[in-house]
Amino acid sequence: MADLNRKKTLRIVGLYILVILALARFLIYPMNAAVAGKKVSLDEQYESYTLKYRLLERQKGDQSDGAKVDKTLLFPHLYEKSINYSRIQTDILEKVIKFAEKKKMILYNFEMPEPAIGKSVSEVPVIVRFQGKPLDFMETLEMLEKDTMILRIKSTEISKIGKDFNYLLTICAFRVEK
C-alpha cells in the first residue's frame, strides 16, 4: 500500500513538474526574445549616441579653431546691431521693388514678419509677392544673391496664371547681436 501511495505522489509531482515546465516554456521564452530585441535596440541607440557625440565634439573643435576667422570675414556682410529690424526689412524691400519695377514685374503685396532673434545673429525676414515672367524672376534671384549683404531665400512658391507666374519669396537678412 505504501508503494501504491508513493507511485501516486510521484505521478502527481511529475504532473506538477510538467505543468511548471510548460508554463516556463510559454512565459519565459517570449520574455527572452523580447529582451534580445531590446538589447539589439539598445546597441543601435548606443552606436547612434556615440556617433552624435563624436560629431558634436568635432563641431566644438571646429568652432573653437575657425570662429574668429569666420566672424571677421562675415561681419562686413551682416547688418550691424545699431540698425533696427524695420530698417533692415525696408532696405530689402526697397531693393526688390526697384528691381521689380525695372523689370516691369507687378508687386502685389509684402509682409514684414517678426525677426527670429538669436544670441549672436538674428534672422530678419521679408515676404514679397509679385507677378512676372520666369526670366525676370531668375534675374531677381541673381540680384539678391549678388547683393553686398548676405541675403538668404528661405522659401519660394511659384504658381502659373495665364502667361505670367505668381511668385512668393521669403527673403532673410542677418543682423549681428554681439
C-alpha positions in Angstrom: 0.0 0.0 0.0 2.8 2.3 0.8 4.3 1.5 -2.5 1.0 2.4 -4.2 0.8 5.8 -2.4 4.4 6.5 -3.3 3.7 5.9 -7.0 0.6 8.2 -6.9 2.6 11.0 -5.2 5.4 10.6 -7.8 2.8 10.8 -10.6 1.3 14.0 -9.1 4.7 15.6 -8.5 5.7 14.6 -12.1 2.5 16.1 -13.4 3.2 19.4 -11.5 6.7 19.5 -12.8 5.4 19.1 -16.4 2.9 21.9 -15.9 5.6 24.1 -14.4 7.9 23.4 -17.3 5.1 24.1 -19.9 4.3 27.4 -18.1 8.0 28.3 -18.1 8.2 27.5 -21.8 5.3 29.8 -22.7 6.2 32.6 -20.3 10.0 32.7 -20.2 10.8 32.2 -23.9 8.8 35.1 -25.2 10.3 37.3 -22.5 13.8 36.1 -23.6 13.0 37.0 -27.2 11.8 40.5 -26.1 14.9 41.0 -24.0 17.1 40.1 -27.0 15.2 42.6 -29.2 15.6 45.3 -26.6 19.4 44.5 -26.4 19.7 45.0 -30.2 17.7 48.2 -30.0 19.9 49.4 -27.1 23.1 48.6 -29.1 21.8 50.6 -32.0 20.9 53.6 -29.8 24.3 53.4 -28.1 26.0 53.4 -31.5 23.9 56.4 -32.7 24.7 58.2 -29.5 28.4 57.7 -29.8 28.4 58.9 -33.4 26.4 62.0 -32.5 28.7 62.7 -29.6 31.8 62.4 -31.9 30.2 64.8 -34.3 29.4 67.3 -31.6 33.0 67.1 -30.3 34.2 67.7 -33.8 31.9 70.7 -34.3 33.0 72.1 -31.0 36.6 71.8 -32.1 35.9 73.4 -35.5 34.1 76.3 -33.8 36.9 77.0 -31.4 39.5 76.9 -34.3 37.8 78.9 -37.0 35.2 81.0 -35.3 37.3 84.2 -35.1 38.3 83.9 -38.8 34.8 83.4 -40.0 33.4 86.2 -37.9 35.8 88.7 -39.3 35.0 87.6 -42.8 31.3 87.7 -42.3 30.9 91.0 -40.3 31.1 93.3 -43.3 28.2 91.4 -45.0 25.9 91.3 -42.0 23.8 94.2 -40.7 25.1 95.9 -37.5 23.4 95.8 -34.2 22.8 99.6 -34.4 20.4 99.2 -37.4 16.9 98.3 -36.2 14.9 95.4 -37.7 12.3 97.5 -39.6 15.1 99.5 -41.3 16.7 96.2 -42.5 13.3 95.0 -43.8 12.7 98.3 -45.5 16.2 98.1 -47.1 15.5 94.6 -48.5 12.0 95.7 -49.7 13.4 98.8 -51.5 16.0 96.7 -53.4 13.3 94.2 -54.5 10.8 96.9 -55.5 13.4 98.8 -57.5 14.5 95.7 -59.4 10.9 94.6 -60.0 9.9 98.0 -61.4 13.0 97.9 -63.6 11.9 94.5 -65.0 8.2 95.6 -65.2 7.1 93.0 -62.7 3.9 93.6 -60.7 4.4 93.7 -56.9 1.1 92.5 -55.2 2.0 92.8 -51.5 4.6 92.3 -48.9 4.8 91.3 -45.3 7.4 92.1 -42.6 7.1 89.3 -40.0 8.8 89.4 -36.6 12.5 88.7 -36.7 13.9 85.5 -35.2 16.3 86.9 -32.6 19.3 84.7 -31.7 22.1 85.1 -29.2 24.7 86.2 -31.7 22.9 86.5 -35.1 19.2 87.4 -35.7 17.3 86.5 -38.9 15.2 89.3 -40.3 12.6 88.1 -42.8 10.6 89.8 -45.6 7.8 88.2 -47.6 7.2 89.5 -51.1 4.5 88.5 -53.6 4.8 89.6 -57.2 3.9 88.6 -60.8 6.2 88.4 -63.8 8.0 86.3 -66.4 10.3 83.5 -65.3 13.4 85.1 -66.8 12.8 88.2 -64.8 12.3 86.1 -61.6 15.6 84.4 -62.2 17.3 87.8 -62.6 15.7 88.9 -59.3 17.2 85.8 -57.6 20.6 86.6 -59.1 20.3 90.2 -57.9 19.6 89.0 -54.4 22.5 86.6 -54.5 25.0 89.2 -55.6 23.9 91.8 -53.0 26.7 93.0 -50.7 24.8 91.9 -47.7 24.1 88.3 -47.1 20.5 87.5 -48.1 19.0 84.0 -47.9 15.9 82.9 -49.8 14.2 80.9 -47.1 11.2 79.8 -49.2 9.8 80.2 -52.7 6.3 79.5 -54.1 5.6 79.7 -57.8 2.2 79.4 -59.5 1.2 80.0 -63.1 -1.7 82.2 -64.0 -2.2 82.8 -67.7 1.1 83.7 -69.4 2.7 85.1 -66.3 3.7 83.5 -63.0 3.0 84.5 -59.4 5.9 84.4 -57.1 6.1 84.4 -53.3 9.6 84.9 -51.8 10.7 84.8 -48.2 14.0 86.7 -48.1 16.0 86.8 -44.9 18.8 89.1 -43.9 21.0 88.7 -40.8 21.9 91.1 -38.1 24.8 90.7 -35.6 23.7 90.8 -32.0 27.0 90.8 -30.2 
